[in-house]
């Protein structure tokens, strides 16, 4: 590409942005309105993209028209079209025209809300909307930020991340509790005894959280309907306590990925409460149907 052309397209000015944004909206609209005409699953082999791309990163800018051409030439042949009416795998994704428009605004503001001061609106909108969600789920007021207590929610990047964060929170809480009873024990001694639990039908990220958190994780058997039952958890905790282990965390899955089974929260909750075990509900797949 000539140097002059590289300079011409190296910076996108406001007028260029408006022009290209309109073209992109047209492309998106055409894609979604005609998505049923595309093959849902790509007919490519692993590594298909490598010969379609340069061996090194481009050193100069490209024209917008060439970039759009590459989307169809390079990207679309390898896309699984999740929003096609012919797509029936996995689970639905949160996509709509309003969501796309909202993403545009979010991308424009592009704040990083790691503290309140970093972006007050970002933090306070998150707090309020998660209270709305809690109210929709009929959660007790103690779970809500508006209660004035310790309640409230935080949006995580993925369900896998949420499971890990919950495990780390439970781990820290239990270490503190055990140290109050056994101040002579070191953190490593306590961690070596800690045991977490979940259904053998739980998502792989549940067991992986234990691996990343550096604790033992025990996958428990389910009943004939693939549900984890309270008596199974109670027996596992009893066995592990007899071995000198420290039960501290259990994951209840509402909608397993293999069969959409719902663990018996009504049975597991009382066991966790009685044994002072942190209970985490993984409702990422089908938890919303619990309220329908």
Residue, then its C-alpha position, 0 to 999 in steps of 0.5 A: x500500500x502506498x505511503x500516501x494512502x497509509x497516511x490518508x487512512x491512518x486516522x479516522x476522523x469524525x466524518x469518516x466515522x459517521x460514514x463507516x458506522x452507517x455502512x457497518x449498521x447496514x452490514x449488521x442489519x443485512x446479516x441479521x435479517x438474512x442470517x437464515x440463508x447462511x449455513x449455520x455450522x462452518x464447513x472449514x477445517x482447523x487452521x483454515x484462517x492462517x493461509x488467508x492472512x499475512x504472515x506478519x501484522x500489517x505495517x500500514x493501514x488498509x482502506x475500509x472497503x478492503x477491511x469489509x471485504x476481508x470480513x466476508x472472505x476471512x471471518x464469515x466462513x469460520x463463523x458459527x451463526x448462533x442467532x440463526x433460527x436453525x441454530x439449536x445447540x448450547x444456549x441462546x445468547x443475549x443479542x438484539x438491536x437495542x443491545x447492539x446500539x447500547x454496545x456502541x455507546x458503551x464502546x464510546x464511553x469506554x470507562x473502566x469501573x474498577x472503583x467508584x471514582x473511576x466512573x461513578x455512573x458505571x458503579x451505581x448503575x451496576x449496583x441498581x440493576x443487580x438489585x433489580x435482578x435480585x428483586x425479580x428473583x424474589x431474593x431476601x432483602x439481605x441480598x440487596x444493596x438497597x438493604x443498607x447491609x452487606x448485600x449487593x451484586x457485582x457483574x463478573x465477566x463469565x459464569x466461570x469467573x463468578x464460580x471462581x470468585x465465589x470459591x475464593x471468597x468462601x476460602x478466605x472466609x473459612x481460613x479466617x474462621x479456622x484461625x480463630x479456633x486454631x491460631x497455631x495453624x498456618x494458612x497452608x495447613x488449613x488450605x491443605x485440609x479444605x474440601x469443596x463439593x459439587x455435582x458430577x454433572x456440574x459445568x467443568x468450570x466448577x471443578x476448575x475453580x477448585x484447581x485454580x483456587x488450590x483446594x480439593x474438590x469432590x464431585x458427588x454422585x447424582x440421583x436417577x434424575x441427575x440431581x444432587x441431593x441433600x443426603x448425598x452432600x451430608x454424607x460426603x461432609x460427614x466422611x470428610x470431617x472424619x478424615x480431618x478435612x474442612x468442608x467449606x464450599x458447595x456449588x448447587x447447579x440450576x440447569x446442568x449443561x448435560x441434561x438441564x437437571x436442577x440440583x435440590x436447592x431446598x435440600x442442599x441449602x439446609x445442609x450447607x447452613x447446618x455445616x457452615x458451608x458456603x453455598x454458591x448457586x450456579x444458575x447460568x444455564x437455566x436458573x431464570x426458568x425457576x421463576x417461570 
